[in-house]
Amino acid sequence: MKTKTKAKTKTVRATTALKNRIQEYYRRLNARDFQWCYRALDPAIREQATSVTFLQFASSLARFLNYCGSVRVGRIAIQLHQDEPNSLYENRDFAVVKVVWHDSTGAMRHFHDRWVRKGRSWYSRTTGLVTPETKA
């Protein structure tokens, strides 16, 4: 019985830590703290020579915010995967996340994202945000 309780406590702690990290990410995004957001990107991605640069990442986030205004987070749904070997995420704990949010017009939208755990921190696997093309 103790093992089951320990596992549940570990899951609750991990989920709470991740939810807090996600909320902080969107607070920083809205504040246009793109450097913080870039550091929240999975280090395994940032370290790849062919990966997104800070300038590309920051430009993507800026275009996104210019298009939709701020991101007001509503609900965060987390599907946590702990102690599940997965070569895609280098056998690290990971989570599939759905964030329901509202843009500056009040329209409801959502993000689907993957987050991975390295050490005690959670990192996003999203290397930018897509903005719909607008015709001039």
ChimeraX attribute file (.defattr): number of C-alpha atoms within 10 A of each C-alpha:
attribute: neighborCount
match mode: 1-to-1
recipient: residues
	/A:1	5
	/A:2	7
	/A:3	8
	/A:4	9
	/A:5	10
	/A:6	11
	/A:7	12
	/A:8	12
	/A:9	12
	/A:10	13
	/A:11	15
	/A:12	13
	/A:13	12
	/A:14	20
	/A:15	17
	/A:16	13
	/A:17	14
	/A:18	22
	/A:19	17
	/A:20	12
	/A:21	18
	/A:22	21
	/A:23	16
	/A:24	15
	/A:25	20
	/A:26	17
	/A:27	17
	/A:28	15
	/A:29	21
	/A:30	17
	/A:31	10
	/A:32	16
	/A:33	15
	/A:34	21
	/A:35	14
	/A:36	13
	/A:37	23
	/A:38	24
	/A:39	13
	/A:40	21
	/A:41	20
	/A:42	22
	/A:43	15
	/A:44	14
	/A:45	15
	/A:46	18
	/A:47	11
	/A:48	10
	/A:49	8
	/A:50	8
	/A:51	13
	/A:52	16
	/A:53	15
	/A:54	16
	/A:55	12
	/A:56	13
	/A:57	20
	/A:58	22
	/A:59	15
	/A:60	18
	/A:61	23
	/A:62	19
	/A:63	15
	/A:64	18
	/A:65	19
	/A:66	11
	/A:67	15
	/A:68	16
	/A:69	15
	/A:70	20
	/A:71	21
	/A:72	18
	/A:73	18
	/A:74	13
	/A:75	11
	/A:76	15
	/A:77	14
	/A:78	18
	/A:79	12
	/A:80	19
	/A:81	15
	/A:82	16
	/A:83	10
	/A:84	11
	/A:85	12
	/A:86	12
	/A:87	8
	/A:88	8
	/A:89	16
	/A:90	11
	/A:91	14
	/A:92	18
	/A:93	20
	/A:94	25
	/A:95	22
	/A:96	14
	/A:97	20
	/A:98	16
	/A:99	18
	/A:100	17
	/A:101	18
	/A:102	18
	/A:103	17
	/A:104	13
	/A:105	9
	/A:106	11
	/A:107	9
	/A:108	14
	/A:109	14
	/A:110	16
	/A:111	12
	/A:112	11
	/A:113	14
	/A:114	18
	/A:115	24
	/A:116	25
	/A:117	19
	/A:118	14
	/A:119	8
	/A:120	7
	/A:121	13
	/A:122	23
	/A:123	23
	/A:124	24
	/A:125	19
	/A:126	16
	/A:127	21
	/A:128	18
	/A:129	16
	/A:130	10
	/A:131	15
	/A:132	10
	/A:133	7
	/A:134	6
	/A:135	4
	/A:136	3
